[in-house]
Amino acid sequence: MLSSLTLILTCQLIGELFTRFFGLPVPGPVAGMVILFALLAIHGSVPRDVGAVADTLLKNLALLFVPAGVGVMAHFGLLGQDWLPISVALIGSTLATIAVTALVMSRLARAGKSADRETPHG
């Protein structure tokens, strides 16, 4: 389990270093997640230990939001001053996420139906 956690955190570190070195406008952990995904795709599957560590992290995901919540409360005055642009950004990004998700699901459903028609049943 320790080696799996080390793998996940190393990918995050490499992603952080990569984005800072090249000045990319992408968060380091996101780049690290892409690196981890590439490694797992090359491997062909998710090793049992990596899956167990990931499940444990996901079960405790709420704890990772505590620092963000503290930051929001510490800067509550700024939120009050800029409530309109923050609200527009939140609503706009939520609507965009819903629209993109619906579009992807629609295309995947169509692709699944056409694949079912092409597959001989026997």
VOFI-11166 format. One record per residue: residue number from 0; residue in one letter; chain; y, z, x of N, C-alpha, C, O in turn. Coordinates in nm, 2 decimals. Atoms other than C-alpha are relative to their C-alpha. Last residue first. Layout:
BEGIN
<NUM "a" "A" <Y Z X> <Y Z X> <Y Z X> <Y Z X>> ...
end
This chain:
BEGIN
<121 "g" "A" <0.14 0.03 0.00> <-1.55 -3.12 -2.57> <-0.09 0.11 0.00> <-0.21 0.09 -0.01>> <120 "h" "A" <0.07 -0.12 0.04> <-1.18 -3.15 -2.60> <-0.15 -0.03 -0.02> <-0.18 -0.13 -0.07>> <119 "p" "A" <0.11 0.02 0.10> <-1.01 -3.42 -2.40> <-0.07 0.13 -0.03> <-0.10 0.21 0.05>> <118 "t" "A" <0.12 -0.07 -0.05> <-0.68 -3.31 -2.25> <-0.11 -0.03 -0.10> <-0.10 0.00 -0.22>> <117 "e" "A" <0.06 0.08 -0.10> <-0.40 -3.56 -2.33> <-0.13 0.05 0.05> <-0.21 -0.02 0.10>> <116 "r" "A" <0.04 0.12 0.06> <-0.30 -3.40 -2.66> <-0.08 -0.09 0.10> <-0.17 -0.17 0.07>> <115 "d" "A" <0.11 -0.03 0.09> <-0.30 -3.05 -2.51> <-0.05 -0.13 -0.06> <-0.17 -0.15 -0.08>> <114 "a" "A" <0.12 -0.02 -0.09> <-0.08 -3.18 -2.22> <-0.12 0.03 -0.09> <-0.23 -0.01 -0.05>> <113 "s" "A" <0.04 0.13 -0.05> <0.17 -3.32 -2.48> <-0.12 0.01 0.09> <-0.21 -0.08 0.10>> <112 "k" "A" <0.06 0.08 0.10> <0.18 -2.99 -2.66> <-0.05 -0.13 0.04> <-0.16 -0.18 0.00>> <111 "g" "A" <0.13 -0.06 0.03> <0.23 -2.79 -2.34> <-0.07 -0.08 -0.11> <-0.19 -0.10 -0.11>> <110 "a" "A" <0.10 0.04 -0.11> <0.51 -3.02 -2.23> <-0.14 0.05 -0.03> <-0.23 -0.02 0.00>> <109 "r" "A" <0.02 0.14 0.02> <0.69 -2.98 -2.57> <-0.10 -0.05 0.11> <-0.19 -0.12 0.08>> <108 "a" "A" <0.08 0.01 0.12> <0.65 -2.60 -2.55> <-0.04 -0.15 -0.02> <-0.15 -0.18 -0.05>> <107 "l" "A" <0.14 -0.04 -0.04> <0.78 -2.60 -2.19> <-0.10 -0.02 -0.12> <-0.21 -0.05 -0.10>> <106 "r" "A" <0.06 0.10 -0.08> <1.08 -2.81 -2.30> <-0.14 0.04 0.04> <-0.23 -0.05 0.05>> <105 "s" "A" <0.02 0.12 0.08> <1.16 -2.58 -2.59> <-0.07 -0.11 0.08> <-0.16 -0.17 0.04>> <104 "m" "A" <0.12 -0.02 0.09> <1.11 -2.27 -2.38> <-0.03 -0.12 -0.08> <-0.15 -0.16 -0.10>> <103 "v" "A" <0.12 0.00 -0.08> <1.35 -2.41 -2.11> <-0.13 0.02 -0.08> <-0.23 -0.05 -0.06>> <102 "l" "A" <0.03 0.13 -0.05> <1.61 -2.49 -2.36> <-0.13 -0.01 0.08> <-0.21 -0.10 0.06>> <101 "a" "A" <0.04 0.08 0.12> <1.59 -2.16 -2.54> <-0.04 -0.14 0.05> <-0.14 -0.19 0.00>> <100 "t" "A" <0.14 -0.05 0.03> <1.61 -1.97 -2.20> <-0.06 -0.08 -0.12> <-0.17 -0.12 -0.11>> <99 "v" "A" <0.09 0.05 -0.11> <1.91 -2.18 -2.10> <-0.14 0.04 -0.03> <-0.23 -0.04 -0.01>> <98 "a" "A" <0.01 0.15 0.01> <2.09 -2.11 -2.43> <-0.10 -0.06 0.10> <-0.18 -0.14 0.06>> <97 "i" "A" <0.08 0.02 0.12> <2.01 -1.73 -2.42> <-0.02 -0.15 -0.02> <-0.13 -0.20 -0.05>> <96 "t" "A" <0.14 -0.04 -0.03> <2.13 -1.71 -2.06> <-0.09 -0.03 -0.12> <-0.20 -0.08 -0.11>> <95 "a" "A" <0.06 0.10 -0.08> <2.45 -1.90 -2.15> <-0.15 0.03 0.04> <-0.23 -0.07 0.04>> <94 "l" "A" <0.02 0.12 0.08> <2.52 -1.67 -2.44> <-0.06 -0.12 0.08> <-0.15 -0.19 0.04>> <93 "t" "A" <0.11 -0.03 0.10> <2.47 -1.36 -2.23> <-0.03 -0.13 -0.08> <-0.15 -0.16 -0.10>> <92 "s" "A" <0.12 0.01 -0.08> <2.69 -1.51 -1.95> <-0.12 0.03 -0.09> <-0.23 -0.03 -0.07>> <91 "g" "A" <0.03 0.13 -0.05> <2.97 -1.58 -2.19> <-0.13 -0.02 0.07> <-0.21 -0.11 0.05>> <90 "i" "A" <0.04 0.07 0.12> <2.95 -1.24 -2.36> <-0.04 -0.15 0.04> <-0.14 -0.20 -0.01>> <89 "l" "A" <0.12 -0.05 0.05> <2.96 -1.06 -2.03> <-0.06 -0.08 -0.12> <-0.17 -0.12 -0.12>> <88 "a" "A" <0.10 0.04 -0.09> <3.23 -1.28 -1.88> <-0.14 0.05 -0.05> <-0.24 -0.02 -0.04>> <87 "v" "A" <0.02 0.14 0.01> <3.45 -1.25 -2.19> <-0.12 -0.05 0.10> <-0.20 -0.13 0.06>> <86 "s" "A" <0.07 0.03 0.13> <3.40 -0.88 -2.20> <-0.03 -0.14 -0.01> <-0.14 -0.18 -0.05>> <85 "i" "A" <0.14 -0.05 -0.01> <3.49 -0.84 -1.83> <-0.08 -0.03 -0.12> <-0.20 -0.07 -0.12>> <84 "p" "A" <0.08 0.10 -0.08> <3.79 -1.07 -1.87> <-0.14 0.05 0.02> <-0.23 -0.04 0.03>> <83 "l" "A" <0.01 0.14 0.07> <3.91 -0.86 -2.17> <-0.08 -0.10 0.09> <-0.17 -0.15 0.04>> <82 "w" "A" <0.11 0.01 0.10> <3.83 -0.51 -2.03> <-0.02 -0.14 -0.06> <-0.13 -0.18 -0.09>> <81 "d" "A" <0.05 0.14 0.00> <4.03 -0.54 -1.71> <-0.11 -0.03 -0.11> <-0.20 -0.10 -0.08>> <80 "q" "A" <-0.11 0.10 -0.03> <4.24 -0.23 -1.73> <-0.04 -0.14 -0.02> <0.04 -0.22 -0.07>> <79 "g" "A" <-0.09 0.00 0.11> <3.97 -0.02 -1.90> <0.12 -0.09 0.02> <0.17 -0.15 -0.08>> <78 "l" "A" <0.07 0.07 0.11> <3.71 -0.13 -1.65> <0.10 0.00 -0.12> <0.10 -0.10 -0.19>> <77 "l" "A" <-0.02 0.14 -0.03> <3.95 -0.03 -1.37> <-0.07 -0.08 -0.11> <-0.01 -0.19 -0.15>> <76 "g" "A" <-0.14 0.04 0.02> <3.97 0.32 -1.52> <0.03 -0.15 0.02> <0.10 -0.21 -0.06>> <75 "f" "A" <-0.02 0.02 0.14> <3.60 0.35 -1.54> <0.14 -0.04 -0.04> <0.16 -0.12 -0.13>> <74 "h" "A" <-0.11 0.09 0.01> <3.57 0.31 -1.17> <0.03 -0.04 -0.14> <0.06 -0.15 -0.18>> <73 "a" "A" <-0.10 -0.04 -0.10> <3.35 0.62 -1.10> <0.13 -0.10 -0.01> <0.24 -0.05 0.02>> <72 "m" "A" <-0.08 -0.12 0.05> <3.17 0.57 -1.43> <0.11 0.04 0.10> <0.21 0.09 0.06>> <71 "v" "A" <-0.08 0.04 0.12> <3.07 0.21 -1.34> <0.08 0.12 -0.04> <0.20 0.11 -0.07>> <70 "g" "A" <-0.12 0.08 -0.04> <2.97 0.32 -0.99> <0.08 -0.04 -0.11> <0.21 -0.04 -0.10>> <69 "v" "A" <-0.10 -0.09 -0.07> <2.75 0.60 -1.12> <0.12 -0.08 0.04> <0.24 -0.03 0.02>> <68 "g" "A" <-0.06 -0.08 0.11> <2.58 0.35 -1.36> <0.11 0.10 0.06> <0.21 0.12 0.00>> <67 "a" "A" <-0.10 0.09 0.07> <2.52 0.12 -1.07> <0.07 0.07 -0.11> <0.19 0.05 -0.13>> <66 "p" "A" <-0.12 0.02 -0.08> <2.37 0.40 -0.86> <0.10 -0.09 -0.07> <0.22 -0.07 -0.06>> <65 "v" "A" <-0.08 -0.12 0.00> <2.14 0.50 -1.16> <0.12 -0.02 0.09> <0.23 0.01 0.05>> <64 "f" "A" <-0.13 0.03 0.07> <2.02 0.14 -1.22> <0.09 0.13 0.01> <0.21 0.12 -0.03>> <63 "l" "A" <-0.08 0.08 -0.08> <1.74 0.17 -0.96> <0.14 -0.03 -0.06> <0.23 -0.08 0.01>> <62 "l" "A" <-0.06 -0.08 -0.11> <1.59 0.46 -1.14> <0.09 -0.08 0.09> <0.19 -0.03 0.14>> <61 "a" "A" <-0.11 -0.07 0.06> <1.53 0.24 -1.45> <0.07 0.08 0.11> <0.20 0.10 0.10>> <60 "l" "A" <-0.11 0.08 -0.01> <1.30 0.02 -1.24> <0.13 0.07 -0.05> <0.24 0.05 0.01>> <59 "n" "A" <-0.11 -0.09 -0.04> <1.04 0.29 -1.20> <0.14 -0.07 0.01> <0.23 -0.02 0.08>> <58 "k" "A" <0.01 -0.11 0.09> <0.76 0.10 -1.38> <0.12 0.10 0.02> <0.16 0.17 -0.07>> <57 "l" "A" <-0.05 0.04 0.14> <0.88 -0.22 -1.21> <-0.01 0.12 -0.09> <0.08 0.13 -0.18>> <56 "l" "A" <-0.14 0.02 -0.01> <0.85 -0.06 -0.86> <0.05 -0.03 -0.14> <0.16 0.02 -0.18>> <55 "t" "A" <-0.06 -0.14 -0.01> <0.50 0.07 -0.94> <0.15 -0.01 0.00> <0.22 0.07 -0.06>> <54 "d" "A" <0.01 -0.07 0.13> <0.40 -0.28 -1.07> <0.06 0.14 0.01> <0.13 0.18 -0.09>> <53 "a" "A" <-0.10 0.06 0.09> <0.54 -0.44 -0.75> <-0.01 0.07 -0.14> <0.10 0.09 -0.20>> <52 "v" "A" <-0.13 -0.05 -0.04> <0.34 -0.20 -0.54> <0.11 -0.05 -0.09> <0.20 0.02 -0.13>> <51 "a" "A" <-0.01 -0.14 0.04> <0.02 -0.27 -0.73> <0.14 0.06 0.04> <0.19 0.14 -0.04>> <50 "g" "A" <-0.02 -0.01 0.14> <0.08 -0.65 -0.71> <0.01 0.15 -0.05> <0.09 0.18 -0.13>> <49 "v" "A" <-0.14 0.04 0.03> <0.13 -0.63 -0.34> <0.03 0.01 -0.15> <0.14 0.06 -0.19>> <48 "d" "A" <-0.09 -0.10 -0.04> <-0.19 -0.43 -0.30> <0.15 -0.03 -0.03> <0.22 0.05 -0.07>> <47 "r" "A" <0.01 -0.12 0.09> <-0.39 -0.67 -0.51> <0.10 0.11 0.04> <0.16 0.16 -0.05>> <46 "p" "A" <0.10 -0.10 -0.04> <-0.27 -0.98 -0.32> <0.00 0.13 -0.08> <0.11 0.16 -0.13>> <45 "v" "A" <-0.06 -0.13 -0.04> <-0.07 -1.22 -0.52> <-0.11 0.09 0.04> <-0.20 0.13 -0.04>> <44 "s" "A" <0.02 -0.10 0.10> <-0.22 -1.57 -0.51> <0.08 0.12 0.04> <0.12 0.13 0.16>> <43 "g" "A" <0.08 0.05 0.11> <-0.21 -1.90 -0.33> <-0.02 0.10 -0.11> <-0.06 0.06 -0.22>> <42 "h" "A" <0.13 -0.07 0.00> <-0.11 -1.77 0.01> <-0.08 -0.04 -0.12> <-0.21 -0.04 -0.11>> <41 "i" "A" <0.08 0.05 -0.11> <0.16 -2.04 0.04> <-0.14 0.06 0.00> <-0.24 0.00 0.02>> <40 "a" "A" <0.05 0.13 0.04> <0.28 -1.95 -0.31> <-0.08 -0.06 0.11> <-0.18 -0.13 0.08>> <39 "l" "A" <0.11 -0.02 0.10> <0.29 -1.58 -0.21> <-0.05 -0.14 -0.04> <-0.17 -0.16 -0.07>> <38 "l" "A" <0.11 -0.06 -0.07> <0.50 -1.66 0.10> <-0.12 0.01 -0.09> <-0.24 -0.02 -0.05>> <37 "a" "A" <0.06 0.11 -0.08> <0.73 -1.88 -0.10> <-0.12 0.04 0.08> <-0.22 -0.03 0.09>> <36 "f" "A" <0.06 0.10 0.09> <0.78 -1.61 -0.36> <-0.07 -0.11 0.08> <-0.18 -0.15 0.05>> <35 "l" "A" <0.13 -0.07 0.04> <0.85 -1.35 -0.09> <-0.08 -0.10 -0.09> <-0.20 -0.11 -0.08>> <34 "i" "A" <0.08 0.01 -0.12> <1.12 -1.59 0.06> <-0.14 0.06 -0.04> <-0.24 0.01 0.00>> <33 "v" "A" <0.04 0.14 -0.01> <1.27 -1.64 -0.29> <-0.10 -0.02 0.12> <-0.20 -0.09 0.12>> <32 "m" "A" <0.10 0.03 0.10> <1.27 -1.27 -0.34> <-0.05 -0.14 0.01> <-0.17 -0.17 -0.02>> <31 "g" "A" <0.13 -0.07 -0.04> <1.44 -1.22 -0.01> <-0.11 -0.03 -0.10> <-0.22 -0.04 -0.06>> <30 "a" "A" <0.06 0.08 -0.10> <1.71 -1.47 -0.11> <-0.13 0.05 0.05> <-0.23 -0.02 0.07>> <29 "v" "A" <0.05 0.12 0.08> <1.76 -1.27 -0.43> <-0.06 -0.10 0.10> <-0.16 -0.16 0.08>> <28 "p" "A" <0.13 -0.02 0.06> <1.77 -0.95 -0.22> <-0.05 -0.12 -0.08> <-0.17 -0.13 -0.09>> <27 "g" "A" <0.11 0.00 -0.09> <2.04 -1.10 0.00> <-0.13 0.03 -0.06> <-0.23 -0.03 -0.03>> <26 "p" "A" <0.03 -0.13 -0.05> <2.28 -1.18 -0.28> <-0.13 0.00 0.09> <-0.22 -0.08 0.06>> <25 "v" "A" <0.11 -0.04 0.08> <2.38 -1.55 -0.29> <-0.04 0.14 0.05> <-0.03 0.17 0.17>> <24 "p" "A" <-0.05 -0.08 0.12> <2.72 -1.68 -0.19> <-0.12 0.05 -0.09> <-0.10 0.05 -0.21>> <23 "l" "A" <0.04 0.05 0.13> <2.58 -1.79 0.15> <0.05 0.09 -0.11> <0.05 0.21 -0.10>> <22 "g" "A" <-0.12 -0.02 0.09> <2.77 -1.69 0.47> <-0.03 -0.06 -0.14> <0.06 -0.11 -0.20>> <21 "f" "A" <-0.05 0.13 0.04> <2.50 -1.83 0.70> <0.11 0.00 -0.10> <0.16 -0.10 -0.15>> <20 "f" "A" <-0.01 0.09 -0.12> <2.44 -1.51 0.89> <0.06 -0.13 -0.04> <0.15 -0.18 0.03>> <19 "r" "A" <-0.12 -0.04 -0.07> <2.51 -1.29 0.58> <0.02 -0.09 0.12> <0.14 -0.13 0.15>> <18 "t" "A" <-0.12 0.02 0.07> <2.27 -1.48 0.36> <0.13 0.04 0.07> <0.23 -0.03 0.06>> <17 "f" "A" <-0.02 0.15 0.01> <1.99 -1.50 0.62> <0.13 -0.03 -0.08> <0.21 -0.11 -0.03>> <16 "l" "A" <-0.05 0.05 -0.13> <2.03 -1.13 0.72> <0.03 -0.15 -0.01> <0.13 -0.20 0.04>> <15 "e" "A" <-0.13 -0.05 -0.02> <2.00 -1.02 0.35> <0.06 -0.06 0.13> <0.18 -0.10 0.14>> <14 "g" "A" <-0.10 0.07 0.09> <1.71 -1.25 0.29> <0.14 0.05 0.02> <0.23 -0.03 0.02>> <13 "i" "A" <-0.02 0.13 -0.05> <1.53 -1.12 0.60> <0.10 -0.08 -0.09> <0.18 -0.15 -0.04>> <12 "l" "A" <-0.08 0.00 -0.12> <1.59 -0.77 0.49> <0.03 -0.13 0.05> <0.14 -0.17 0.09>> <11 "q" "A" <-0.14 -0.03 0.04> <1.46 -0.84 0.14> <0.09 0.01 0.12> <0.20 -0.05 0.11>> <10 "c" "A" <-0.05 0.12 0.07> <1.15 -1.01 0.28> <0.14 0.02 -0.04> <0.23 -0.06 -0.03>> <9 "t" "A" <-0.03 0.10 -0.11> <1.10 -0.71 0.51> <0.06 -0.13 -0.06> <0.15 -0.18 0.00>> <8 "l" "A" <-0.13 -0.04 -0.05> <1.13 -0.48 0.20> <0.04 -0.08 0.12> <0.16 -0.11 0.14>> <7 "i" "A" <-0.10 0.02 0.10> <0.85 -0.66 0.02> <0.14 0.03 0.06> <0.23 -0.05 0.05>> <6 "l" "A" <-0.02 0.14 0.02> <0.63 -0.68 0.33> <0.11 -0.03 -0.10> <0.20 -0.12 -0.07>> <5 "t" "A" <-0.07 0.04 -0.12> <0.68 -0.31 0.41> <0.03 -0.16 -0.01> <0.13 -0.20 0.03>> <4 "l" "A" <-0.14 -0.04 0.02> <0.59 -0.22 0.05> <0.08 -0.05 0.12> <0.19 -0.09 0.11>> <3 "s" "A" <-0.06 0.09 0.10> <0.27 -0.43 0.10> <0.14 0.04 -0.03> <0.23 -0.05 -0.05>> <2 "s" "A" <-0.02 0.14 -0.05> <0.19 -0.27 0.43> <0.06 -0.09 -0.10> <0.14 -0.18 -0.07>> <1 "l" "A" <-0.12 -0.01 -0.08> <0.24 0.08 0.28> <0.03 -0.14 0.06> <0.15 -0.17 0.08>> <0 "m" "A" <-0.12 0.00 0.08> <0.00 0.00 0.00> <0.13 0.00 0.09> <0.22 -0.06 0.05>> 
end
